[in-house]
Amino acid sequence: MNRERHKRNYDLHSWVGITLGLIVFVVAFTGCFALFADDFRTWEDPALRTDLPDTPAPVAARFESWMEETATGEHVDFASLYMPTEAQPFYTGYVFVGREFHETRWSSVTGERLDTRGHGLSIWLLDIHRDFMWPDFLGGRTIGRGLVGIAGIVLLLAILTGVIAHTKIREEAYSMRLKRSPRLKWQDSHKVIGLWGLPFFIMISFTGAVLGIVALLAPIVAAIAFKGDVEALEHAVFGDHAEPTGRQVRMLSLDELRTLQHPQSGYLPEFISLENYGDEAALFNLFYPADSELLMYETVSVSGATGERVVNHRLEATTPASRATGAMAPLHYATYGGLWLKFLYLVLGLGLAVVTALGSMMWIERRKFGNEGTRSAKFYDRLGHLNTGVIMGLPVATLSLFYLDKLYAGAETARLAATGWTYFAVWGAGVIFAFSRRNDYATTRNLMMLTGVLAMGIPVLNGMTTGDWCFAHLASGGRAYAWVDFAMLLVGGLTLGAGFLAPKRRIERIRGDLPAEVRLNSATAPVSAE
């Protein structure tokens, strides 16, 4: 590659990183928590900390009564009943009526209706990664998910240009100059982590892009091919929904269907969705665990009136294309393996966040103290404060939600809103602190130590508020919430130690007081020792 082309590619890599690097960092960091949404759900909700009975109590009559009560005479567009599992040891029912979702749950031991806890910690940590919790007045979650998909495309572009820009990949994969300047250590860490994690970064960015962009493509394809009719697009892709006949008939019992084994695998259904419930054309779709862990479910559809299997139903069709798209979510969220695979994803995901953060830090450092900057030192100072506040404030904001979850005393219907306000308020406070501190090294050190303290306090908070102390449960085999506490202790200790070791200030001579034109024209001026 000639020198001019190499420089253009390097500049593209740098500008892609600095313009959208913070967004990629946010997606990468929040993805580390989204991996463990089910475990956090158990941590936040003591109702989940119960044993699953060998024979769950019948619930069909209660579910049907609740549907009728919720519908109030309107047509039920969609309903589903989720079976109790080890991770969620109760029944969960959903009904979609008049463009509104309703949810409730029943005990798997007694069948009695349980109090519904408001969505909070686990839902926020999952959805802030999936769609930024994008507000409805700005286009809703579809826009947010599309932006996350675009972040995946940006990451793919940054990876491609980065690989092309670094021509000595074999040497750079092992090069760590730990006794040199901080900028060189950042640079080497950026390259080494980026190169060793390259296969994972390509996979995670591609699957993330697909999962996000699909949300944007549906309305676009509908606008082009079906004059904006999204329902027509769904019919073309998935087939027609069964239309109700208007003749009411007696339905099969869901208590019987939940014990119906899959004809090939012998598995029991994880949940049942209902179409046209109560009508002669009613369909019950039974979703079973797939034999292949890269597929979410295998579906069997039966008539709600007669129990006869509906052959070649649209939900049962599996094509190479559907298998490929169906594998995107398991690949992205590591649901095709066990807990240790998720831990591997966690380490690699944190590596991606670190690579992104180091890239933006190096970009600012080169322009502030090197010969590449064309703006004033004050401009790069402010950019550095923003970068540090966003990056280091995000972990603090995330961990603050664990404290809110246990100390929240408001209405359950407002829990998710309180979670969001707390998240952005603490994150914003981190940015304000970075600007007021005026020392990015000291800010990083302070917020890193605060992150460590907060993480180590989470097991104490859980034990004091619920009486479940993690080491007691780990000794007896362990539960998901106990492992969350243990992981917080471990991560908190490591982060606190790293904070103590982090420098308080930049060691090299600082040239920020020099005008930009002096820095550009002074080839012999002192710069960072490299």
N, C-alpha and C positions, 0 to 999 in steps of 0.2 A: 504494500500500500504506500503510495507516495505521501510525502510529508504534508502537503496541503490537504489532501483528502483525510488523512489521519487527524489533523487538527480540526477539520469540520466535524468529524464524527465525535471527537472528544468534546468539542463545544456543545454539540447536540446532547450528549450524555449529561453534561453538567447542567445545561439549562432545563432539560426535562426534570432532572432531579431537584433543582432549586425551586422551580415554579410550582410543581405538584408534589414535591417530596413530602411535605407535611401531611398531605391527604393520604399518601401511601403509608406513611408512618402510622397515622391514626387507624387505618384499615388493618395494618399488620398487627399492631399492638392489641386492638380490640378483638381481633381474631383469636389471639391466645386465650382470652377469657371465654369467647364464644364456644370454644372446643368443649368446655366443661359446664355448659349451661344446665345439663341435667343434674350434675353434682351440686352446683350452686342452688338449684331448686330444692334439693334435699336439705342443704345447709340453711336456707332461709325459712323453710316451712316445717316446723316441728311435727305437723300432721303427717308428713311423709316418713317419719322415723318410727314406723310400725312394721311388724312382721306380716307378710302376706299369708292368709290362711290357706290350708290345703284345698278347701272347697269354698270358694267365694259365695257369699249370700246371693240369692236371686234378686234381680233388680228390674226386670222387664216391666212390671206393673207400675213401679214408681217412675221409670223413664217415660212411659207412655202418658201417665198422668201429668208429668211435668211438661211434656210437649204440648198437650192440649191446653194446659194452663198458660203457657207462654204464647201460643199462637193466637189465643182469644178469637177463634173463629176464622182466622186468616189461613191462606194456603202456606204450608211449610215448604219453603224452597229447598231446604237441605237440613239433614240432621245426622248425627253420628254418635256412637257410643264407644268409648275407649275402655278396654278391659283392664283390670288391675294388674300391675306388674311389680317386680321387686323395686324398681326405681320410683314407681307411682302406685302405691298399694291401695288404690280406691278406684271406683268407676268415675269416669268423666263424661258428661253429656254436653253436646253442642246442638243448638238449633239456630237456623238462619231464617228469619222472618222479617219481611219488609225492609230488607237491606241492613238488618242489624243482627249481630251475633249475640247469642245468650249462652251462658255456660253455668253448669253446676256440677256437683259431685256427690257420690254416695259412698258410705262405708262398705268395704268388702267383707267386714265381719258381721255387721248387723243389717246392712242395707239401708240404714237411716241416712237422710240427707245431711250433708256436712256444711258447715259454714264455708263460704267461698272467700278465700284470701285474695286480696287485690294483687294484680300484677306489679312487680317491682324489680328487685335486683336481677334475677336470672333472665327475665324477659328483656330488660334494658340492656344487659351485657350482650345478649344475643342479637337484638335488633339494631343496636347502635353500630354493630359490625355489618349487618346485612343491608341496612338501608338508611343509616344515619338518623333513624327516628324522624325522617323528614316530615315536616308539618303539612297538614292537609291544605292550608291556604297557599302553599307554594307548589302544589301539585301532588302531594301525598307520597306514600311509600314507593310507588312505582318510579317516580323521579329519583328518590333516594337510592333505590336499588340500582337504577341505571347509572348513577354517579359512581357507585361502588364498582360496577362493571367497567366503567371508563378508567377508574383507578387501576384495575387489573391490566387493561390495555397499556396504560402509561408505564406500569411496571415491566411489562413485556418489552416495550420499546427501550426502557432504561437498561434492561438486561442485555438485549441485543447490541445496543451501542456500546455498552460496557465491555462485552466480550470482544467486540471488534477493536475497541480502543486499546485494550491490554494485549499486546502482541506476545508478551513473554509469560504466558499463563502458567507454564510448568514451574518457572522460577518464582513467580509471584505467589503461588499457592503455598510456598514454604517460607516466605520471607517475612520475618517479624523482628524489626530492629527496636527492641525494647529499651535500649539505653540511649536512644536518640531523642529528638525533640518530640513534644506532644503531637505536632502535626504529622510527623512521620509515623508515629505509632498509630494515629487515627487512620492514616492512609494505608498502612500495612494491614491493619485490622479490617478495614473496609474491603480490601482485595481478598484477603485470606478467607474471611467469613463468606464473602460473596461467591468465591470460586468453589469452596467446599459445599456450600448449600445450593449451588446452581440448579441441579435437577429438581430439588424441592421447590425452589423459587419459581421455576418455569411452570411446574405443575400447578402450584397454588395460584399463580397469577392467571393462568389460562382457565382453570375451573372457575375462579372468581369472576373473570370477565364473562364467561358463558352464563353463569347463574345470574349475573346482574344485567347483562345486555338483553337477555331474553325478555325481561320485563318491559324494556323499551321497544323491542322489535314488534311485539304483538299489536300495539295500537298503530304502528307504522304500516305493518303488512295489512292490517284491517283497513286502514285509510286508503291504501293503494289498490288492494284487490277487492275489498268488499264495501267501499265507500264509507269507511268509518265504523262498520258494524262488527264489533269485536265478537259478539255472540255468533255471527255467521262464520267467522274465522274458527271459533271453537268447534262448531259443528263440522266444518271441513276437515279439521285435524283429528278430532276425537269421535266424530260420529254424532248422530242425533240423540238427544235425550228422549226417553220415553214420555209421551204426552199422556196426562191423566185422562181417563175415560169418563170420570164423573160418577162412576158406580162404586159406592163404598162397600167393602168386603172386610171380613175378619182377617187380621194379619197373623203371620207365624209368630211364635214367642221368641223374643231375643234371647231368653235364657236357654232355649234349645239350640239356637244358632251359635251361641258362643262356645258350645261344646262340639261343634261340627269340625272334624279334622280335615285338613287339606288332603285331597285324593292321592297325591303323590308323596308329599313330604311327611304327612301325619301331624303337622303343626296345628295348634289352635289359633284362631284369629286374634290379632292384636286390637283391631277395632272394626266396627261395622258401620257403613254409611247407608242412609236410607233415602230413596227417591220416591216421590209420590206416595208417602206413607198413608195407609188407609184406603187407597184407591186400588181398583182391580189391576191397574198397570204398575203397581208398586214393585220396586226392585230393591233388594238388599245386597250390597256389595261387601263381601268379606275380605279383609286385607290380612294376609298371612306373611310371616317373615320369609324372605326369599332364600332359596338355597345358595345363591351367589350373594356374598356380602357386599358386592358392588351394586346391587339392586336394593331398593328400599323395601318393596313388597311384591307379592304375587296375589292376584285377585281372582276370586270366584264370585260370580253373580248368580243369584237365585231369585225366583219370583217370590215377592212378599206374600202372595195369596196362596200359592200352591207348594212352594218349596222346590219346584223343578229348576234345574240348572239352566241358565240362559247361555246357550252355546255361542261362541264368537262375539261376546259382548265387547264393547269398545274398550273397557278398562282391562280386559284380558289380553288384548293384542300386544305382542312383543315383536318388534322389528329390530334390526341392527341399529337403526337410528334412535329408537326409543331406549334401547339398552345403553347406547353411548351417552345420551343426554341424562338418563337415569343414574348413571355412574358418577355424574359431576358432583352431586351433593355428598355422597359417601366419601369420595376422594378428597373433597375440600374439607370436610369436618371430621375425617378419620373415624367414621362410624363402621368401617369394615374390619376393624381390628379391636384389640382389647385396650386396657388402660395404658399399657406401656407404649403402644403406638401413639396414643394421645400425648403422652409425655414427650415422645420424640418430636411430634408436631410442635409441641410447646417450645422446645429448645430451638428448633429450626425457625419457628415463627418469631421468637424473640431475636434470633440472629438476623432475620430480615428487618425487623424494626431497628436494630442497632446499625445495620449497614445503611439504612436510609438516613438515620440520624447523623451518623458520621459523615455521610456524603454532603449533607447540608452544612454541617459545621466546617468541613474542609473548604467548601465553596466560599463561605464568609471569611474564613481565616486567610485564604490566599489573596482575596481582594482587599482585605483590611491591612494586612501586614506584608503582602508581596507586591508584585509589579503588575497585577492583572486588574486592579480596581480602577474605576473611572469616576467614582462618586466620592463624596466627602467621608471622612472617618466617622462623623456623627451618623450618617446614613447607615453605614455598616454596623455601628454600635446598636442602633435601633433594630435593625434586621436581626442581629444576634440575640438581642433581648427577647424579641418575639419568638424566634426559633427555640431558644432555651425554655421560655415560659410554656410554650405549647407542648414541647417534648417532655419536659420534666413535670409539668403540671398534670398531664394526663394520668400517670400512675397514681398520683395523690387523689385526683378526682374519682378514679375507679375504686380505690380502696375505701374512700369515704362512704360509698354506697353500702358497704357491709355494716358500718356503724349506724347509718340511717335505718337500715332494715330492722335492726334489733331495738332501736330506740324510738322508732316511729309510733306516734300515739294518735294520729288523725284517722279520718274515715278511710276504709279500705278502697273505696271507689276512687279516692284521690292519691293512693299510694304511688302509682306510676308517675303522676304529674309531680309529686314531691321528689321522687327519684330524679327526674329530669332536671328540675330546678336546682337541686343540690349538686348534681353532676357538673352542670355548666357554671354554677356559681363558684365552686371550688376550683374548677379548671381556670376560670377567668381570674380568680385570686392569684393563682400561680403565675399567670402572665403579668399581672400588675406587680407582683413581688419581683419578678425578673427585671422589670423596668425601674422599680424603685431601688433595687440592690445595685444596679449599674456595674455588675461584675459577673459575667456569665459563668466563670469558674466557681465563684463562691455560691452563686445561685444553684448551679448543678449539684454542688456538694450538699448544700442545705436541704434541697428538695429530695435528694437521694436518701439522705439520712432520715428525713421525715417519712418517706415511703417505707423504709425499713421498720421504723417504730410502729407505724400504722399496721403493717402486715403482721408483726409479732403480737400486736394487741388484739387481733381478730380472734384467735383461739380463746383468749381470756374473756373477751366480750361474749362469745358463744357459751362458754361454760357458766358465766355468771347469770346470763339471762335464761338459759334453758336447762342448766344442770348437767348437760352432756359434755364431759371433759374428754378431749380427744384421746389421751393416752389410755384411759380406761377402756375405750372401745377398740383402739388399735390392738391392745393386748388380747382381746377376745375375738379377733378376726377382722375387726374394722368395718366401718360403714363409710359411705361416700362422704358424709359431712365431717367425719373424723379425719379422713385423708385430706380434705380441704384445709382443716385446721393445721394439720401437720405440715402440709406444703407451704402454708403461710408462714409458719415458724421458720422453716428452712429458707425460703426466699427472703423473708424479712431479715434474718441474720446475715445472709450473703450481701444483701443490698446495703444494710447498715455498715458492714465491714468495708464494702467498696466506697461508701460515702466518706468514711474516716480516712481512707487512703487517697481519695481524690484531691488534687491540688486546689488551694484556695485562690490562686491567681496564676496568670501566665508568667512563666519563668523567663522567657526570652525578652530581649529589649523590645518595648512597644513603640511603634512608630506612628501611632494613631493621631498624635498631635501634628504630624506633618501634613501639609496640603496635598491633595491628590496629585497635582501636577509635579510636585517635588518627588513623590514616590515613584511616579512613572518615569521621570527623567534621570533618576539617580541610580545608576547601575551599581555604584559602589557603596550605596547606603547599607547600614547594617540591617540584616533581616534574620529570620529564625535560623538558628544553627541547624544545618542539615548535612 
